[in-house]
């Protein structure tokens, strides 16, 4: 359910869509992106919501979120890009820690009196 998946956000659904559309990577956590990916509508669902001709105010919160997503033709690509960047940052941090460990081990060996 869309509302359950997004219930823990510290900002409105409209603000979330804005952050996704602007690709504001720093303001979106990996958890938030994962939640959005998990509930992202199919093309058919997006088309259904985009073709809605009534008042947006009459839509429920979840439908309004999907409606706002549908306004950006490239939102799926943007979310994929944000997800890649978030994953890259996590992987880079892990590699950096490992490299620091190797560097300290090499320095210790070089400074060792026994070698």
Secondary structure, DSSP 8 states (H G I E B T S, - for coil): -HHHHTTT-SS-HHHHHHHHHTT-GGGS-HHHHHHHHHH---HHHHHHHHT--S-GGGS-HHHHHHHHHHT-TTHHHHHHHHHHHHHHHHHHHHHHHHHHHHHHHHHHHHH-TT-
